Amino acid sequence: MNPRLDPQPWVFCTGGPWHQDALATFHEDEGLSQILPLDAAREAAHDLSLPMARIVLEVHSALDGTGLTAAVSGALAEVGIPCNMVAAYHHDHVFVPEGDAPRALAILMRLQSGA
């Protein structure tokens, strides 16, 4: 997996126009969802109550692969850490509440060692 903690805090946002600094966007029936850097979310007056840390799984993950999301989310769920998984073309990205980031990274490192 080779998990790496991104030092940038992120915020999941909804509403407003597309933001040029968005890491990811998704068009849902209810409107535009974006993942913005904390400072950009603050400037756009979004809710900042749940800043997230991003852990990048630097292994190249196949779009048709099975089990990685379940293993990661399951390991974090076992210790009560919520996570949001975002699969991109090259890597998977794990978003956890910012305060849980060090513990989540340690758990993913242990999971990698046991694989």
C-alpha positions in Angstrom: 0.0 0.0 0.0 2.8 2.4 0.9 0.5 4.9 2.8 1.7 8.5 2.8 0.1 11.3 4.9 -0.6 14.5 2.9 0.2 17.5 5.2 -2.6 19.5 3.6 -6.0 19.5 5.5 -9.0 19.0 3.2 -12.7 19.8 3.5 -15.6 18.1 1.8 -17.9 20.8 0.6 -21.2 21.2 -1.3 -22.8 24.1 -3.1 -21.2 27.1 -4.7 -19.4 27.2 -8.0 -16.6 24.9 -9.0 -13.4 25.9 -7.3 -10.1 25.9 -9.2 -8.2 24.4 -6.2 -10.6 21.4 -5.8 -8.7 18.1 -5.5 -11.9 16.3 -6.6 -15.4 17.1 -7.7 -18.5 15.0 -8.1 -21.8 16.0 -9.6 -24.6 14.5 -7.5 -28.3 14.9 -7.9 -28.3 17.4 -5.0 -25.5 19.5 -6.4 -21.7 19.8 -6.8 -19.5 18.2 -4.1 -15.9 19.2 -3.9 -12.9 18.3 -1.8 -11.1 21.6 -1.2 -7.9 22.6 0.7 -8.9 24.0 4.1 -7.9 27.6 3.2 -9.9 27.6 0.0 -12.9 26.2 1.8 -12.5 28.9 4.5 -12.3 31.7 1.8 -15.5 30.3 0.1 -17.3 30.3 3.5 -17.9 26.5 3.6 -18.5 24.5 6.8 -15.1 23.8 8.3 -16.3 21.7 11.2 -14.8 18.4 9.9 -11.3 19.0 8.4 -10.0 15.8 6.9 -6.5 14.4 6.5 -5.7 12.5 3.2 -3.6 9.3 3.2 -2.5 8.4 -0.3 -2.1 4.7 -0.9 0.9 5.0 -3.3 0.6 1.6 -4.7 -0.8 1.6 -8.2 -4.3 0.3 -7.7 -6.1 -1.3 -10.6 -9.6 0.1 -11.3 -10.8 -3.5 -11.5 -9.0 -4.7 -8.4 -10.9 -6.1 -5.4 -10.5 -6.0 -1.7 -8.2 -2.9 -1.1 -11.1 -0.6 -0.1 -12.6 -3.2 2.1 -9.3 -4.0 3.9 -8.5 -0.4 4.5 -12.0 0.7 5.6 -12.4 -2.4 7.7 -9.1 -2.0 9.6 -10.0 1.6 10.4 -13.6 0.7 11.3 -12.3 -1.9 13.8 -10.7 1.0 15.9 -13.6 3.4 15.3 -11.9 5.7 12.7 -14.4 6.8 10.0 -13.0 7.1 6.5 -14.0 8.2 3.1 -12.4 6.4 0.2 -11.8 8.1 -3.1 -10.5 5.9 -5.9 -8.6 7.8 -8.7 -7.0 6.4 -11.8 -3.5 5.7 -10.2 -4.1 5.6 -6.5 -6.7 5.3 -3.7 -7.0 8.1 -1.2 -8.2 7.6 2.3 -9.8 10.7 4.1 -10.0 10.5 7.9 -10.9 13.2 10.4 -7.7 15.3 10.9 -7.3 14.4 14.5 -7.3 10.6 13.7 -4.6 10.9 11.0 -1.5 9.7 13.0 -3.4 6.7 14.4 -4.9 5.9 11.0 -1.5 6.0 9.3 0.0 3.7 11.9 -2.9 1.2 11.4 -2.4 1.2 7.6 1.4 0.7 8.1 0.6 -2.3 10.3 -1.9 -3.6 7.8 0.7 -3.3 5.1 3.3 -5.2 7.2 0.9 -8.0 7.7 0.0 -8.3 4.0 
